[in-house]
């Protein structure tokens, strides 16, 4: 029984060999990806490649993750977007072998300056790479490499894909790839060798040809030609002969200790160090054969001066120190500071004085108070020392000025140039104290787009000075101190009726500008209103007419612009309590100012009504119920509003809801200006009706038509529009409630005292971080103008185009109240990049000596060449070494070589030069090449002499620290 049981148990231990292994699943997954990307099928055909397509063309890239057990791989497909030429009449011809083999022999795109390393080495336009995923160890062992190669080989055969597939092996920095490509009856292997040092026997062309011949089985006769392309690269990185691009500082100026700073109001500009690190000259021999060139360990025909093709590229310093860029970055960093002005500067002098006065006044009361036990902690020596130290530190912060007295006075003089003259003089001195820049429509459009402030306005000057003070004169503490002094000057001007210069004259807050500029304009409006009231109070009765007319001229623009804004009472106050004081009125004249007696109208009940507050007749119109003229009344101007006040009032109106009471209250709040105008109209036109008011105030709501009266006569008769006849119309209710009160006896619609205090309180409460947010649009505006100015001097098309682009992007961000800081920082970085490009152009302009060109035509060619260097990865030198530009490049290298020889050989140089022939001396014009690239191509039958002739390719890279052989060898799989 035991034997039977053992035999039965052995029957059920069956191994299922039909289950897919992990390797088979990996191969299947690779085939699925190739099928998803539609890389299955024949890739033969005619595709045309023009020179430079690999650099200027568009490359598509798509990637997916696949797993081999628990090992993560990334499979990526690279492809050049093909440009097919339309052949409507002829059908496309099939090539003898796949596209990848055509690419191996194509000479149109040798040595592309900007492409994937596999594209540069093999010249292929489409390929697939399998590489280890992120944070995964490299494939180093030979068994794993062979397993991956077998996997991609099986996948290519099963799927019929003719796109070459590579596997990345070894460490990623080595850029080692191996792969293969399968076609119909052909097979190509991609191999690579990478060493740190160049073997001596392969340090020249002859040794590399031996490797290529031995690998391809180059034994047939006659020997097929080998096409050779060679490129040598020379590097120039010594700029000792060229002066520093920035001017030295002017030590006579207040800001002369700093490089690049001329004066307040002008942003510094330029790079503080060399922006071009290296100049790479590539000399190319594109089409050579084995018998036409000799290069071995003894002699070489490859003279760079006789190379048929030269190309130049520049390598720039990654992050050079630039003055304007550092200025913008430091201001942007202030956005993250949380300290208030009081915390930065300590307790203010007024607060200290009030504290001391309160201590003195309460001294007697403290004497009579009962004694309270004092905690022992307060009597300790350490607490007393700590309290004294804090007191000394606070006073030290107050006494020490973060800004020097000379610098502070210079800045305040720049802000308020009218402070140097007597403020009681005429207004022309104040208006002309700010120099008005020439009107430029583009400049105006820029500040409107960026929601900044006009150039040379007070806000614009404030932004410039804050940047300079933050960067050069003490940072955060100096900014807080200057802002405190600025606000104190504004309060002084408000209290003493001195207008603020540097703002638009006779204009209310411009909602197109930044909020800080609007606040300053609002404060200036308050000062003007206060000046007008004080002037009227001091004017005799007979001269009040002239004074009023002047005031009227000052506020006409205000009325025109502000009439479209929402006029409502301030939050927390009803219509009946509009002013702070019941005795505070808007002072103005009641009559037109003529010498005739005032118009007195007798009412039906026998009472007399006197007309007050008339301005002038309204186009000879008469009242509907009498033959008296209709007069335009003297009215109050609508209250100017800033952006935040409009938003605040809109929220208040929205919070009232949609109920009947809310709608009525909202209507009353919005009709405050309408009520004032109706009362003024009634006072100027006794006996007028609502239709008379509408004829003047809103003519389109008074409809006139022809009717036939009782005497059969056709006469004109008017009536109110339908919307005015709606029951409960606010105009009708307001007219019934309005009294005949002239403007000078009404409550003020605009309380300049309260609004000015609100503005000053708002400014005093701003932190340096808030201030930087307010000033950032102005600084960006100033930076863009500075870039435009510098670009116009050098005429750099790429910079000009990018400035317009970044202006549009920044304007979209700054239109928001709270712009995205990350995107805004990106725009600032873009502006800094433009400064670096201008610095790079000026460095190249100095090195290539544009100013020393023979004529304007040569100068323009050089400028075009330098602009191309900044825009393109590599630029072809016209005429190679024999052209004008080539001669300049040759001279640059020759000068550096002469200095190097003098430094190395010192006094022995003259003796050696006598021994050298003229031909040998040319070797000193250029240093040893930093890199040599040699490309060998041919088409030979492989593996047997009777096999089909297929493309063979070997790309060699020889540098001081690298030796790389990259080969693509094709074999015939049908006849071998």
PyMOL commands that set and color helices and strands:
alter all, ss='L'
color gray80, all
select helices_A, chain A and resi 2-11+22-36+53-56+99-105+117-122+142-159+172-174+200-202+205-216+304-306+323-336+341-345+349-361+363-368+376-379+381-399+405-415+417-420+427-431+441-449+458-472+476-495+515-538+541-562+575-577+643-655+660-670+672-684+690-697+699-701+722-725+730-737+743-745+752-764+768-794+797-814+821-848+850-852+856-871+880-882+884-915+920-924
alter helices_A, ss='H'
color red, helices_A
select strands_A, chain A and resi 59-68+71-80+126-132+164-169+176-182+186-195+227-236+276-289+309-316+600-602+608-610+614-622+629-633+702-708+714-720+875-877+931-941+949-959+963-972
alter strands_A, ss='S'
color yellow, strands_A
deselect
rebuild
show_as cartoon
